[in-house]
Amino acid sequence: MPGARGPSYKPPTGFVSMVIKGIWSCRNVPVNSEKRIPANGPTEPYYRLAMTAAGKHQVSRTDLSRRGGRQGRAGIRDVAAAAGVSITTVSDALNGKGRLPDATRRHVREVADRLGYRPSAAARTLRTGKSGLIGLTVTTYGDEPFTFTEFAYFAEMARAATSAALARGYALVILPATSRHDVWSNVALDGTVVVDPSDHDPVVSDLVRQGIPVVSDGRPAGTLPVTAWVDNDHEAAVLGILDHLAAAGARRIGLLTGTTTDTYTRLSTTAYLHWCERVGQAPVYEEYPAHDPCAGAVAADRLLARPDRPDAVYGLFDPNGTDLLAAARRYGLRVPDDLLLVCCSESTVYATTEPPVTTLSLKPRRIGTAVVQLLIDAIEGLDTGQPVEQVIPTELIVRTSSERRPPRTTVSPPRGPATP
């Protein structure tokens, strides 16, 4: 799936690593700036003015701001007092721990939201030994630098993963697979999502050796020791596309694929070869290094220049759609009349090309959410009873490029009665 997005989603051009850093603001306060209480003002500490026992420990944000306290920042004691529960109950309710009734968890969370309470990251680290940071990296291309978020699949996946992490109190850190600076050792991660890990991926193996949970976006090959994985059924998706093209009248279907060893590319290519064997068609395909942004256009040109040129093509990667449209124009081929096209992409651009191109969606938002949920469950030791291997369904968005127009027929106007 990632590989699938591969060039489509991963064609590298330059890698941008994003590391989340805490930014601390410091306030310089003059020595003589302390607040003084008028002689005729209240002499009792403000908390003794409360009318209830709970009120002795609860301070409203308004009162705090009036008295020079922590403006707009409620503490865990404030939440406990307002909710009428213990501090331990508040901690368990907000962190998904303990055996609490659902009604109690909801009540505590509602009170915390109302007071604007936010757990202290530093306190959580001291209490649990966890940093609250989870990593995200793409290792398929090894040392090849590329900005994967420039491609629709990865942008959508990372956006959903970030939202899912924040919803559970974690922050997402996007890291390069390799770095001249030892970034990995400088960021304390509770767990990591690895997109499209390669066979015997050294990054995955190293993280696991350190005891860091790893969830992969992409079915891992062999015995790669990931905690869980989320992927699509790439074989079924490819077979569905090939059957769709055949039903539209294609007699020789070609494939643009990659030379990478990720699961997406391997499974998709194997499914194509098996389909060709089943229907008795000789395979017609070209492969290229997906990390090379120029190689896709060259491979598309080679495919349409072959003596056994296909009359339909499926491109595994995002740029393949535009590359094939350009190659078809160079060879004077009309789409879809002379050439049917499908590519794997999340880009909305293909809805407005001429003609609009049929695309396969791998549902990156669902995948991004699922991998983060599985990773945080593993970090927190939660046994949710959910499978640790999840398959997300794909969607074929059919547009003009894969629907061959029916042949035109000339209908003569009805003849009038013959005259003698």
JONOR-V882335 format. One record per backbone hydrogen bond with DSSP energy under -1.0 kcal/mol. CO is the residue of the C=O (numbers start at 1). NH is the residue of the N-H. Records with the same first field share a line. If there is no record, write none. Layout:
BEGIN
CO=NH, NH
END
This chain:
BEGIN
1=5
2=6
5=9, 10
6=10
7=11
30=33
38=41
45=48
46=49
47=50
54=57
60=64
61=65
62=66
63=67
64=69
70=73
75=79
76=80
77=81
78=82
79=83
80=84, 85
86=90
87=91
88=92
89=93
90=94
91=95
92=97
101=105
102=106
103=107
104=108
105=109
106=110
107=111
108=112
109=113
110=114
111=115
112=117
120=124
121=125
122=126
123=127
124=128
125=129
132=171
133=190
134=173
135=193
136=175
137=195
139=142
141=144
146=148
147=150
148=151
151=155
152=156
153=157
154=158
155=159
156=160
157=161
158=162
159=163
160=164
161=165
162=166
163=167
165=168, 170
166=169
171=134
173=136
174=18
181=183
191=135
192=215
193=137
194=217
195=139
198=201
201=205
202=206
203=207
204=208
205=209
206=210
207=212
208=211
213=192
214=227
215=194
216=218, 230
217=196
221=224
224=226
228=216
229=390
230=218
231=392
232=234
233=237
234=238
235=239
236=240
237=241
238=242
239=243
240=244
241=245
242=246
243=247
244=248
245=250
246=249
252=311, 312
254=314
255=286
256=316
257=288
262=266
263=267
264=268
265=269
266=270
267=271
268=272
269=273
270=274
271=275
272=276
273=277
274=278
275=279
276=280, 281
284=255
286=257
288=259
289=292
294=298
295=299
296=300
297=301
298=302
299=303
300=304
306=309
311=340
312=254
313=342
314=256
315=344
317=320
319=323
320=324
321=325
322=326
323=327
324=328
325=329
326=330
327=331
328=333
329=332
334=338, 339
340=313
342=315
343=360
348=351
349=352
350=357
356=401
358=343
359=397
360=345
361=395
363=367
364=368
365=369
366=370
367=371
368=372
369=373
370=374
371=375
372=376
373=377
374=378
375=379
376=380
377=382
388=229
390=231
395=361
397=359
399=402
400=403
401=341
END
